[in-house]
Each structure stands twice: as structure tokens, then as C-alpha cells.
Amino acid sequence: MTWNYRVVKFEQENDEPWLKICEVYYNTHGKPNAHTEGISVGSETIEGLKWILEKMLESLDKPIIEEMK
């Protein structure tokens, strides 16, 4: 399964958008079909944490994805 970090726009009750960095998963056709609820950073090493943060920074340069319900 293919995934990456992307910015996902969530709608709130007050109609204000809320942006989160999420893990987004893609189907075999390359279309987003699932995402986590928000950011999660964890690793066994500092190098692993740096890699995750670099990938999260890269997500800021990609188009925002709408929340999948």
C-alpha cells in the first residue's frame, strides 16, 4: 500500500477549516482512499524522527486533500 504525508482539510462545526498533517493512503489507481486523524511522530532513533519531519515538511508543498469520511 502506498502512502505519504499530506495536508488534509477537516471541516469543523463552526465551518472554519482545520488543517492537519496526516498519513494518506492510496488505492491501486493512485487516488487517496484513507487517512489518519492527524499527525503522529514516533521513531526508535533521532534519524528516524528527522526523516518523518522532512516528509511532513514536503507535504506543505503539495495540494491540500479534503477530509475523507
C-alpha positions as CSV (number, residue, x, y, z in Angstrom):
1,M,0.0,0.0,0.0
2,T,1.3,3.4,-1.0
3,W,1.2,6.3,1.5
4,N,2.7,9.7,2.2
5,Y,2.2,12.7,4.5
6,R,-0.3,15.3,3.2
7,V,-2.2,18.2,4.5
8,V,-5.8,17.3,5.0
9,K,-8.6,19.9,5.4
10,F,-11.1,19.0,8.1
11,E,-14.4,20.8,8.5
12,Q,-15.3,22.0,12.0
13,E,-18.8,22.6,13.4
14,N,-18.2,26.4,13.1
15,D,-17.5,26.0,9.4
16,E,-13.9,27.0,9.9
17,P,-11.4,24.7,8.2
18,W,-8.8,22.9,10.3
19,L,-5.6,21.7,8.6
20,K,-3.7,18.6,9.8
21,I,-0.7,16.7,8.5
22,C,-1.9,13.1,8.1
23,E,-0.7,9.9,6.7
24,V,-2.7,9.5,3.5
25,Y,-3.1,6.0,1.9
26,Y,-3.8,5.5,-1.8
27,N,-5.6,2.8,-3.8
28,T,-4.1,0.9,-6.8
29,H,-5.1,3.8,-9.1
30,G,-3.2,6.4,-7.1
31,K,-6.3,8.0,-5.6
32,P,-6.4,8.9,-1.9
33,N,-8.8,6.5,-0.1
34,A,-7.9,6.8,3.6
35,H,-6.0,9.0,6.1
36,T,-5.1,9.1,9.7
37,E,-6.8,11.5,12.1
38,G,-3.8,13.7,12.5
39,I,0.0,13.9,12.9
40,S,1.8,11.2,14.7
41,V,5.6,11.3,15.2
42,G,7.4,8.4,16.6
43,S,10.6,6.5,15.9
44,E,13.3,4.5,17.6
45,T,16.0,7.0,16.6
46,I,16.6,10.7,16.1
47,E,17.5,10.0,12.5
48,G,14.1,8.3,12.1
49,L,12.3,11.4,13.6
50,K,14.3,13.7,11.2
51,W,13.1,11.6,8.2
52,I,9.5,11.9,9.4
53,L,9.7,15.6,9.9
54,E,11.3,16.1,6.5
55,K,8.5,14.2,4.8
56,M,5.9,16.3,6.8
57,L,7.6,19.5,5.5
58,E,7.4,18.1,1.9
59,S,3.7,17.7,2.4
60,L,3.3,21.5,2.7
61,D,4.3,21.9,-0.9
62,K,1.5,19.6,-2.2
63,P,-2.2,20.4,-2.8
64,I,-4.4,20.1,0.2
65,I,-6.6,17.0,0.3
66,E,-10.3,17.1,1.6
67,E,-11.2,15.0,4.6
68,M,-12.4,11.5,3.7
69,K,-15.4,10.4,5.8
